[in-house]
Amino acid sequence: MCSRFTFHTVVPFIGRVFGKTTAYKYLPESTERFLNAEELKTAMEDAGFADVQYKVVFFGNICTHWGVKK
């Protein structure tokens, strides 16, 4: 779901503009190790949450998940 162009081109460019090249290069690389939206949804269900849903924003780079604890 994540837009590779946005996260690997736009985000590092913004970092260079603000003089934070290393941090904004590291951020996309580190977040690629995170669970994707569906994997996190499944993990939440496995942890005992019901009615798990999520909303994708910022070109697929951010997801907000929620659920109800059983």
PDB file of N, CA, C and O in Angstrom, chain B, residues numbered from 101:
ATOM      1  N   MET B 101       0.808  -1.205   0.000  1.00  0.00           N
ATOM      2  CA  MET B 101       0.000   0.000   0.000  1.00  0.00           C
ATOM      3  C   MET B 101       0.853   1.272   0.000  1.00  0.00           C
ATOM      4  O   MET B 101       0.443   2.304  -0.531  1.00  0.00           O
ATOM      5  N   CYS B 102       1.987   1.188   0.574  1.00  0.00           N
ATOM      6  CA  CYS B 102       2.849   2.350   0.703  1.00  0.00           C
ATOM      7  C   CYS B 102       3.371   2.789  -0.662  1.00  0.00           C
ATOM      8  O   CYS B 102       3.790   1.963  -1.473  1.00  0.00           O
ATOM      9  N   SER B 103       3.340   4.066  -0.899  1.00  0.00           N
ATOM     10  CA  SER B 103       3.881   4.594  -2.138  1.00  0.00           C
ATOM     11  C   SER B 103       5.398   4.703  -1.994  1.00  0.00           C
ATOM     12  O   SER B 103       5.900   5.562  -1.269  1.00  0.00           O
ATOM     13  N   ARG B 104       6.113   3.838  -2.680  1.00  0.00           N
ATOM     14  CA  ARG B 104       7.580   3.845  -2.608  1.00  0.00           C
ATOM     15  C   ARG B 104       8.140   5.175  -3.108  1.00  0.00           C
ATOM     16  O   ARG B 104       9.110   5.690  -2.551  1.00  0.00           O
ATOM     17  N   PHE B 105       7.538   5.726  -4.147  1.00  0.00           N
ATOM     18  CA  PHE B 105       8.021   7.006  -4.665  1.00  0.00           C
ATOM     19  C   PHE B 105       7.944   8.082  -3.594  1.00  0.00           C
ATOM     20  O   PHE B 105       8.914   8.802  -3.357  1.00  0.00           O
ATOM     21  N   THR B 106       6.794   8.189  -2.953  1.00  0.00           N
ATOM     22  CA  THR B 106       6.613   9.214  -1.924  1.00  0.00           C
ATOM     23  C   THR B 106       7.617   9.035  -0.803  1.00  0.00           C
ATOM     24  O   THR B 106       8.280   9.988  -0.394  1.00  0.00           O
ATOM     25  N   PHE B 107       7.726   7.817  -0.311  1.00  0.00           N
ATOM     26  CA  PHE B 107       8.540   7.590   0.881  1.00  0.00           C
ATOM     27  C   PHE B 107      10.033   7.547   0.590  1.00  0.00           C
ATOM     28  O   PHE B 107      10.834   7.870   1.467  1.00  0.00           O
ATOM     29  N   HIS B 108      10.424   7.160  -0.607  1.00  0.00           N
ATOM     30  CA  HIS B 108      11.850   7.059  -0.913  1.00  0.00           C
ATOM     31  C   HIS B 108      12.383   8.227  -1.736  1.00  0.00           C
ATOM     32  O   HIS B 108      13.596   8.358  -1.904  1.00  0.00           O
ATOM     33  N   THR B 109      11.502   9.069  -2.247  1.00  0.00           N
ATOM     34  CA  THR B 109      11.944  10.220  -3.032  1.00  0.00           C
ATOM     35  C   THR B 109      11.506  11.537  -2.389  1.00  0.00           C
ATOM     36  O   THR B 109      12.330  12.418  -2.143  1.00  0.00           O
ATOM     37  N   VAL B 110      10.212  11.665  -2.119  1.00  0.00           N
ATOM     38  CA  VAL B 110       9.686  12.924  -1.579  1.00  0.00           C
ATOM     39  C   VAL B 110      10.171  13.161  -0.148  1.00  0.00           C
ATOM     40  O   VAL B 110      10.658  14.247   0.166  1.00  0.00           O
ATOM     41  N   VAL B 111      10.045  12.164   0.714  1.00  0.00           N
ATOM     42  CA  VAL B 111      10.436  12.333   2.121  1.00  0.00           C
ATOM     43  C   VAL B 111      11.926  12.675   2.252  1.00  0.00           C
ATOM     44  O   VAL B 111      12.256  13.634   2.951  1.00  0.00           O
ATOM     45  N   PRO B 112      12.845  11.929   1.607  1.00  0.00           N
ATOM     46  CA  PRO B 112      14.260  12.327   1.705  1.00  0.00           C
ATOM     47  C   PRO B 112      14.536  13.721   1.125  1.00  0.00           C
ATOM     48  O   PRO B 112      15.394  14.444   1.632  1.00  0.00           O
ATOM     49  N   PHE B 113      13.812  14.097   0.064  1.00  0.00           N
ATOM     50  CA  PHE B 113      13.980  15.441  -0.493  1.00  0.00           C
ATOM     51  C   PHE B 113      13.607  16.496   0.550  1.00  0.00           C
ATOM     52  O   PHE B 113      14.327  17.479   0.729  1.00  0.00           O
ATOM     53  N   ILE B 114      12.496  16.292   1.226  1.00  0.00           N
ATOM     54  CA  ILE B 114      12.073  17.223   2.277  1.00  0.00           C
ATOM     55  C   ILE B 114      13.142  17.291   3.367  1.00  0.00           C
ATOM     56  O   ILE B 114      13.442  18.367   3.884  1.00  0.00           O
ATOM     57  N   GLY B 115      13.712  16.137   3.712  1.00  0.00           N
ATOM     58  CA  GLY B 115      14.785  16.108   4.697  1.00  0.00           C
ATOM     59  C   GLY B 115      15.990  16.928   4.262  1.00  0.00           C
ATOM     60  O   GLY B 115      16.579  17.644   5.072  1.00  0.00           O
ATOM     61  N   ARG B 116      16.363  16.828   2.984  1.00  0.00           N
ATOM     62  CA  ARG B 116      17.498  17.615   2.483  1.00  0.00           C
ATOM     63  C   ARG B 116      17.198  19.106   2.545  1.00  0.00           C
ATOM     64  O   ARG B 116      18.072  19.907   2.876  1.00  0.00           O
ATOM     65  N   VAL B 117      15.963  19.475   2.227  1.00  0.00           N
ATOM     66  CA  VAL B 117      15.575  20.887   2.270  1.00  0.00           C
ATOM     67  C   VAL B 117      15.758  21.451   3.676  1.00  0.00           C
ATOM     68  O   VAL B 117      16.180  22.595   3.842  1.00  0.00           O
ATOM     69  N   PHE B 118      15.437  20.638   4.694  1.00  0.00           N
ATOM     70  CA  PHE B 118      15.528  21.098   6.075  1.00  0.00           C
ATOM     71  C   PHE B 118      16.842  20.695   6.744  1.00  0.00           C
ATOM     72  O   PHE B 118      17.000  20.860   7.953  1.00  0.00           O
ATOM     73  N   GLY B 119      17.786  20.166   5.959  1.00  0.00           N
ATOM     74  CA  GLY B 119      19.099  19.848   6.497  1.00  0.00           C
ATOM     75  C   GLY B 119      19.148  18.614   7.378  1.00  0.00           C
ATOM     76  O   GLY B 119      20.054  18.488   8.202  1.00  0.00           O
ATOM     77  N   LYS B 120      18.208  17.708   7.227  1.00  0.00           N
ATOM     78  CA  LYS B 120      18.137  16.497   8.046  1.00  0.00           C
ATOM     79  C   LYS B 120      18.265  15.258   7.161  1.00  0.00           C
ATOM     80  O   LYS B 120      17.463  14.331   7.272  1.00  0.00           O
ATOM     81  N   THR B 121      19.247  15.240   6.305  1.00  0.00           N
ATOM     82  CA  THR B 121      19.380  14.188   5.295  1.00  0.00           C
ATOM     83  C   THR B 121      19.403  12.792   5.903  1.00  0.00           C
ATOM     84  O   THR B 121      18.669  11.914   5.452  1.00  0.00           O
ATOM     85  N   THR B 122      20.234  12.573   6.917  1.00  0.00           N
ATOM     86  CA  THR B 122      20.398  11.238   7.486  1.00  0.00           C
ATOM     87  C   THR B 122      19.097  10.728   8.097  1.00  0.00           C
ATOM     88  O   THR B 122      18.708   9.586   7.854  1.00  0.00           O
ATOM     89  N   ALA B 123      18.434  11.546   8.871  1.00  0.00           N
ATOM     90  CA  ALA B 123      17.200  11.120   9.541  1.00  0.00           C
ATOM     91  C   ALA B 123      16.115  10.769   8.532  1.00  0.00           C
ATOM     92  O   ALA B 123      15.422   9.764   8.694  1.00  0.00           O
ATOM     93  N   TYR B 124      15.962  11.572   7.510  1.00  0.00           N
ATOM     94  CA  TYR B 124      14.885  11.334   6.547  1.00  0.00           C
ATOM     95  C   TYR B 124      15.235  10.251   5.537  1.00  0.00           C
ATOM     96  O   TYR B 124      14.354   9.768   4.826  1.00  0.00           O
ATOM     97  N   LYS B 125      16.496   9.861   5.459  1.00  0.00           N
ATOM     98  CA  LYS B 125      16.873   8.702   4.657  1.00  0.00           C
ATOM     99  C   LYS B 125      16.637   7.438   5.478  1.00  0.00           C
ATOM    100  O   LYS B 125      16.191   6.422   4.943  1.00  0.00           O
ATOM    101  N   TYR B 126      16.932   7.498   6.766  1.00  0.00           N
ATOM    102  CA  TYR B 126      16.755   6.348   7.651  1.00  0.00           C
ATOM    103  C   TYR B 126      15.277   6.009   7.837  1.00  0.00           C
ATOM    104  O   TYR B 126      14.920   4.832   7.893  1.00  0.00           O
ATOM    105  N   LEU B 127      14.431   7.000   7.932  1.00  0.00           N
ATOM    106  CA  LEU B 127      13.009   6.780   8.208  1.00  0.00           C
ATOM    107  C   LEU B 127      12.349   5.826   7.215  1.00  0.00           C
ATOM    108  O   LEU B 127      11.738   4.851   7.652  1.00  0.00           O
ATOM    109  N   PRO B 128      12.438   6.051   5.902  1.00  0.00           N
ATOM    110  CA  PRO B 128      11.807   5.108   4.974  1.00  0.00           C
ATOM    111  C   PRO B 128      12.399   3.703   5.069  1.00  0.00           C
ATOM    112  O   PRO B 128      11.674   2.713   4.976  1.00  0.00           O
ATOM    113  N   GLU B 129      13.719   3.618   5.256  1.00  0.00           N
ATOM    114  CA  GLU B 129      14.374   2.307   5.349  1.00  0.00           C
ATOM    115  C   GLU B 129      13.892   1.544   6.579  1.00  0.00           C
ATOM    116  O   GLU B 129      13.629   0.345   6.498  1.00  0.00           O
ATOM    117  N   SER B 130      13.775   2.223   7.709  1.00  0.00           N
ATOM    118  CA  SER B 130      13.377   1.541   8.944  1.00  0.00           C
ATOM    119  C   SER B 130      11.905   1.140   8.929  1.00  0.00           C
ATOM    120  O   SER B 130      11.552   0.076   9.436  1.00  0.00           O
ATOM    121  N   THR B 131      11.053   1.968   8.362  1.00  0.00           N
ATOM    122  CA  THR B 131       9.627   1.651   8.378  1.00  0.00           C
ATOM    123  C   THR B 131       9.261   0.518   7.430  1.00  0.00           C
ATOM    124  O   THR B 131       8.186  -0.066   7.560  1.00  0.00           O
ATOM    125  N   GLU B 132      10.129   0.198   6.486  1.00  0.00           N
ATOM    126  CA  GLU B 132       9.849  -0.942   5.613  1.00  0.00           C
ATOM    127  C   GLU B 132       9.829  -2.258   6.387  1.00  0.00           C
ATOM    128  O   GLU B 132       9.319  -3.263   5.892  1.00  0.00           O
ATOM    129  N   ARG B 133      10.376  -2.253   7.587  1.00  0.00           N
ATOM    130  CA  ARG B 133      10.371  -3.460   8.417  1.00  0.00           C
ATOM    131  C   ARG B 133       9.072  -3.587   9.230  1.00  0.00           C
ATOM    132  O   ARG B 133       8.851  -4.611   9.877  1.00  0.00           O
ATOM    133  N   PHE B 134       8.228  -2.573   9.203  1.00  0.00           N
ATOM    134  CA  PHE B 134       6.959  -2.610   9.928  1.00  0.00           C
ATOM    135  C   PHE B 134       5.989  -3.564   9.234  1.00  0.00           C
ATOM    136  O   PHE B 134       6.151  -3.890   8.058  1.00  0.00           O
ATOM    137  N   LEU B 135       4.983  -4.004   9.982  1.00  0.00           N
ATOM    138  CA  LEU B 135       3.902  -4.794   9.384  1.00  0.00           C
ATOM    139  C   LEU B 135       3.127  -3.905   8.413  1.00  0.00           C
ATOM    140  O   LEU B 135       2.995  -2.701   8.632  1.00  0.00           O
ATOM    141  N   ASN B 136       2.621  -4.504   7.348  1.00  0.00           N
ATOM    142  CA  ASN B 136       1.753  -3.715   6.471  1.00  0.00           C
ATOM    143  C   ASN B 136       0.368  -3.629   7.123  1.00  0.00           C
ATOM    144  O   ASN B 136       0.135  -4.237   8.168  1.00  0.00           O
ATOM    145  N   ALA B 137      -0.533  -2.888   6.515  1.00  0.00           N
ATOM    146  CA  ALA B 137      -1.847  -2.627   7.116  1.00  0.00           C
ATOM    147  C   ALA B 137      -2.626  -3.905   7.409  1.00  0.00           C
ATOM    148  O   ALA B 137      -3.195  -4.050   8.491  1.00  0.00           O
ATOM    149  N   GLU B 138      -2.656  -4.822   6.464  1.00  0.00           N
ATOM    150  CA  GLU B 138      -3.399  -6.077   6.661  1.00  0.00           C
ATOM    151  C   GLU B 138      -2.738  -6.957   7.720  1.00  0.00           C
ATOM    152  O   GLU B 138      -3.428  -7.597   8.513  1.00  0.00           O
ATOM    153  N   GLU B 139      -1.406  -6.992   7.738  1.00  0.00           N
ATOM    154  CA  GLU B 139      -0.691  -7.782   8.742  1.00  0.00           C
ATOM    155  C   GLU B 139      -0.947  -7.240  10.144  1.00  0.00           C
ATOM    156  O   GLU B 139      -1.131  -8.014  11.084  1.00  0.00           O
ATOM    157  N   LEU B 140      -0.959  -5.911  10.292  1.00  0.00           N
ATOM    158  CA  LEU B 140      -1.237  -5.317  11.599  1.00  0.00           C
ATOM    159  C   LEU B 140      -2.679  -5.586  12.010  1.00  0.00           C
ATOM    160  O   LEU B 140      -2.951  -5.838  13.184  1.00  0.00           O
ATOM    161  N   LYS B 141      -3.597  -5.535  11.064  1.00  0.00           N
ATOM    162  CA  LYS B 141      -5.005  -5.855  11.351  1.00  0.00           C
ATOM    163  C   LYS B 141      -5.113  -7.285  11.888  1.00  0.00           C
ATOM    164  O   LYS B 141      -5.792  -7.532  12.885  1.00  0.00           O
ATOM    165  N   THR B 142      -4.448  -8.208  11.228  1.00  0.00           N
ATOM    166  CA  THR B 142      -4.464  -9.612  11.670  1.00  0.00           C
ATOM    167  C   THR B 142      -3.819  -9.757  13.045  1.00  0.00           C
ATOM    168  O   THR B 142      -4.326 -10.493  13.892  1.00  0.00           O
ATOM    169  N   ALA B 143      -2.712  -9.067  13.272  1.00  0.00           N
ATOM    170  CA  ALA B 143      -2.044  -9.126  14.578  1.00  0.00           C
ATOM    171  C   ALA B 143      -2.955  -8.599  15.684  1.00  0.00           C
ATOM    172  O   ALA B 143      -2.981  -9.151  16.784  1.00  0.00           O
ATOM    173  N   MET B 144      -3.695  -7.543  15.399  1.00  0.00           N
ATOM    174  CA  MET B 144      -4.631  -7.007  16.392  1.00  0.00           C
ATOM    175  C   MET B 144      -5.751  -8.005  16.679  1.00  0.00           C
ATOM    176  O   MET B 144      -6.144  -8.189  17.831  1.00  0.00           O
ATOM    177  N   GLU B 145      -6.262  -8.646  15.633  1.00  0.00           N
ATOM    178  CA  GLU B 145      -7.304  -9.663  15.818  1.00  0.00           C
ATOM    179  C   GLU B 145      -6.761 -10.842  16.620  1.00  0.00           C
ATOM    180  O   GLU B 145      -7.448 -11.368  17.496  1.00  0.00           O
ATOM    181  N   ASP B 146      -5.540 -11.255  16.325  1.00  0.00           N
ATOM    182  CA  ASP B 146      -4.906 -12.344  17.069  1.00  0.00           C
ATOM    183  C   ASP B 146      -4.681 -11.970  18.536  1.00  0.00           C
ATOM    184  O   ASP B 146      -4.648 -12.840  19.406  1.00  0.00           O
ATOM    185  N   ALA B 147      -4.527 -10.674  18.802  1.00  0.00           N
ATOM    186  CA  ALA B 147      -4.315 -10.190  20.172  1.00  0.00           C
ATOM    187  C   ALA B 147      -5.624 -10.018  20.933  1.00  0.00           C
ATOM    188  O   ALA B 147      -5.619  -9.639  22.104  1.00  0.00           O
ATOM    189  N   GLY B 148      -6.753 -10.295  20.267  1.00  0.00           N
ATOM    190  CA  GLY B 148      -8.028 -10.252  20.955  1.00  0.00           C
ATOM    191  C   GLY B 148      -8.913  -9.068  20.631  1.00  0.00           C
ATOM    192  O   GLY B 148      -9.903  -8.837  21.325  1.00  0.00           O
ATOM    193  N   PHE B 149      -8.587  -8.314  19.600  1.00  0.00           N
ATOM    194  CA  PHE B 149      -9.442  -7.200  19.205  1.00  0.00           C
ATOM    195  C   PHE B 149     -10.463  -7.683  18.179  1.00  0.00           C
ATOM    196  O   PHE B 149     -10.170  -8.544  17.350  1.00  0.00           O
ATOM    197  N   ALA B 150     -11.663  -7.116  18.247  1.00  0.00           N
ATOM    198  CA  ALA B 150     -12.734  -7.434  17.302  1.00  0.00           C
ATOM    199  C   ALA B 150     -13.039  -6.173  16.491  1.00  0.00           C
ATOM    200  O   ALA B 150     -12.642  -5.067  16.856  1.00  0.00           O
ATOM    201  N   ASP B 151     -13.741  -6.369  15.402  1.00  0.00           N
ATOM    202  CA  ASP B 151     -14.146  -5.243  14.547  1.00  0.00           C
ATOM    203  C   ASP B 151     -12.961  -4.344  14.201  1.00  0.00           C
ATOM    204  O   ASP B 151     -13.084  -3.119  14.220  1.00  0.00           O
ATOM    205  N   VAL B 152     -11.826  -4.941  13.887  1.00  0.00           N
ATOM    206  CA  VAL B 152     -10.631  -4.174  13.560  1.00  0.00           C
ATOM    207  C   VAL B 152     -10.794  -3.557  12.170  1.00  0.00           C
ATOM    208  O   VAL B 152     -11.172  -4.225  11.207  1.00  0.00           O
ATOM    209  N   GLN B 153     -10.501  -2.281  12.104  1.00  0.00           N
ATOM    210  CA  GLN B 153     -10.577  -1.543  10.851  1.00  0.00           C
ATOM    211  C   GLN B 153      -9.368  -0.628  10.756  1.00  0.00           C
ATOM    212  O   GLN B 153      -8.657  -0.415  11.738  1.00  0.00           O
ATOM    213  N   TYR B 154      -9.145  -0.096   9.577  1.00  0.00           N
ATOM    214  CA  TYR B 154      -8.073   0.887   9.430  1.00  0.00           C
ATOM    215  C   TYR B 154      -8.397   1.836   8.292  1.00  0.00           C
ATOM    216  O   TYR B 154      -9.186   1.533   7.398  1.00  0.00           O
ATOM    217  N   LYS B 155      -7.765   2.985   8.359  1.00  0.00           N
ATOM    218  CA  LYS B 155      -7.930   4.007   7.318  1.00  0.00           C
ATOM    219  C   LYS B 155      -6.539   4.357   6.809  1.00  0.00           C
ATOM    220  O   LYS B 155      -5.628   4.635   7.589  1.00  0.00           O
ATOM    221  N   VAL B 156      -6.391   4.339   5.497  1.00  0.00           N
ATOM    222  CA  VAL B 156      -5.119   4.657   4.856  1.00  0.00           C
ATOM    223  C   VAL B 156      -5.137   6.119   4.426  1.00  0.00           C
ATOM    224  O   VAL B 156      -6.100   6.575   3.810  1.00  0.00           O
ATOM    225  N   VAL B 157      -4.073   6.855   4.748  1.00  0.00           N
ATOM    226  CA  VAL B 157      -3.961   8.266   4.360  1.00  0.00           C
ATOM    227  C   VAL B 157      -2.540   8.544   3.859  1.00  0.00           C
ATOM    228  O   VAL B 157      -1.692   7.653   3.880  1.00  0.00           O
ATOM    229  N   PHE B 158      -2.287   9.737   3.424  1.00  0.00           N
ATOM    230  CA  PHE B 158      -0.993  10.213   2.943  1.00  0.00           C
ATOM    231  C   PHE B 158      -0.409   9.278   1.889  1.00  0.00           C
ATOM    232  O   PHE B 158       0.714   8.791   2.023  1.00  0.00           O
ATOM    233  N   PHE B 159      -1.181   9.041   0.854  1.00  0.00           N
ATOM    234  CA  PHE B 159      -0.743   8.240  -0.290  1.00  0.00           C
ATOM    235  C   PHE B 159      -0.345   6.816   0.108  1.00  0.00           C
ATOM    236  O   PHE B 159       0.522   6.212  -0.523  1.00  0.00           O
ATOM    237  N   GLY B 160      -0.977   6.287   1.147  1.00  0.00           N
ATOM    238  CA  GLY B 160      -0.689   4.925   1.581  1.00  0.00           C
ATOM    239  C   GLY B 160       0.467   4.809   2.544  1.00  0.00           C
ATOM    240  O   GLY B 160       0.861   3.698   2.895  1.00  0.00           O
ATOM    241  N   ASN B 161       1.021   5.922   2.981  1.00  0.00           N
ATOM    242  CA  ASN B 161       2.165   5.888   3.882  1.00  0.00           C
ATOM    243  C   ASN B 161       1.781   5.857   5.350  1.00  0.00           C
ATOM    244  O   ASN B 161       2.609   5.524   6.197  1.00  0.00           O
ATOM    245  N   ILE B 162       0.553   6.195   5.663  1.00  0.00           N
ATOM    246  CA  ILE B 162       0.100   6.216   7.057  1.00  0.00           C
ATOM    247  C   ILE B 162      -1.223   5.467   7.146  1.00  0.00           C
ATOM    248  O   ILE B 162      -2.112   5.662   6.317  1.00  0.00           O
ATOM    249  N   CYS B 163      -1.347   4.609   8.157  1.00  0.00           N
ATOM    250  CA  CYS B 163      -2.595   3.901   8.411  1.00  0.00           C
ATOM    251  C   CYS B 163      -2.942   4.047   9.888  1.00  0.00           C
ATOM    252  O   CYS B 163      -2.093   3.862  10.759  1.00  0.00           O
ATOM    253  N   THR B 164      -4.189   4.379  10.155  1.00  0.00           N
ATOM    254  CA  THR B 164      -4.675   4.422  11.529  1.00  0.00           C
ATOM    255  C   THR B 164      -5.567   3.206  11.736  1.00  0.00           C
ATOM    256  O   THR B 164      -6.540   3.006  11.010  1.00  0.00           O
ATOM    257  N   HIS B 165      -5.227   2.403  12.727  1.00  0.00           N
ATOM    258  CA  HIS B 165      -5.978   1.188  13.040  1.00  0.00           C
ATOM    259  C   HIS B 165      -6.775   1.379  14.322  1.00  0.00           C
ATOM    260  O   HIS B 165      -6.353   2.110  15.218  1.00  0.00           O
ATOM    261  N   TRP B 166      -7.932   0.718  14.409  1.00  0.00           N
ATOM    262  CA  TRP B 166      -8.706   0.726  15.633  1.00  0.00           C
ATOM    263  C   TRP B 166      -9.488  -0.576  15.720  1.00  0.00           C
ATOM    264  O   TRP B 166      -9.724  -1.255  14.721  1.00  0.00           O
ATOM    265  N   GLY B 167      -9.881  -0.902  16.946  1.00  0.00           N
ATOM    266  CA  GLY B 167     -10.669  -2.104  17.172  1.00  0.00           C
ATOM    267  C   GLY B 167     -11.245  -2.077  18.573  1.00  0.00           C
ATOM    268  O   GLY B 167     -10.973  -1.171  19.361  1.00  0.00           O
ATOM    269  N   VAL B 168     -12.045  -3.087  18.866  1.00  0.00           N
ATOM    270  CA  VAL B 168     -12.696  -3.184  20.170  1.00  0.00           C
ATOM    271  C   VAL B 168     -12.110  -4.402  20.896  1.00  0.00           C
ATOM    272  O   VAL B 168     -12.111  -5.516  20.371  1.00  0.00           O
ATOM    273  N   LYS B 169     -11.614  -4.165  22.109  1.00  0.00           N
ATOM    274  CA  LYS B 169     -11.047  -5.255  22.883  1.00  0.00           C
ATOM    275  C   LYS B 169     -12.167  -6.194  23.309  1.00  0.00           C
ATOM    276  O   LYS B 169     -13.168  -5.756  23.876  1.00  0.00           O
ATOM    277  N   LYS B 170     -11.996  -7.509  23.031  1.00  0.00           N
ATOM    278  CA  LYS B 170     -13.012  -8.499  23.377  1.00  0.00           C
ATOM    279  C   LYS B 170     -13.067  -8.722  24.861  1.00  0.00           C
ATOM    280  O   LYS B 170     -13.869  -9.526  25.335  1.00  0.00           O
TER     281      LYS B 170
END
